[in-house]
């Protein structure tokens, strides 16, 4: 797979294609990211301040009896558009922030 990334820093400001980053506040109920711009192919995901659980199959993640994949504080990866659109987050060890920075090819 060959991918060309135009914008690596977003800082919640507009990217080269005018898309804004999103910072989700993740607490005791499941949250999903907002819809991505049509120009977005990938997104940089970073977990801030506390761990979170995430699911991709349409079910809500659960903290009490862990359901989902645990992403530790400090987790940073590039996800495909489909992963971001399917993701649902819930707090792991406490209220957290998940930052989603759209990237275009």
Secondary structure as UniProt FT lines:
FT   TURN            11..12
FT   TURN            16..17
FT   STRAND          22..26
FT   TURN            38..39
FT   STRAND          42..48
FT   STRAND          52..55
FT   TURN            63..66
FT   STRAND          69..71
FT   TURN            73..74
FT   STRAND          76..80
FT   HELIX           81..86
FT   STRAND          88..91
FT   STRAND          96..103
//
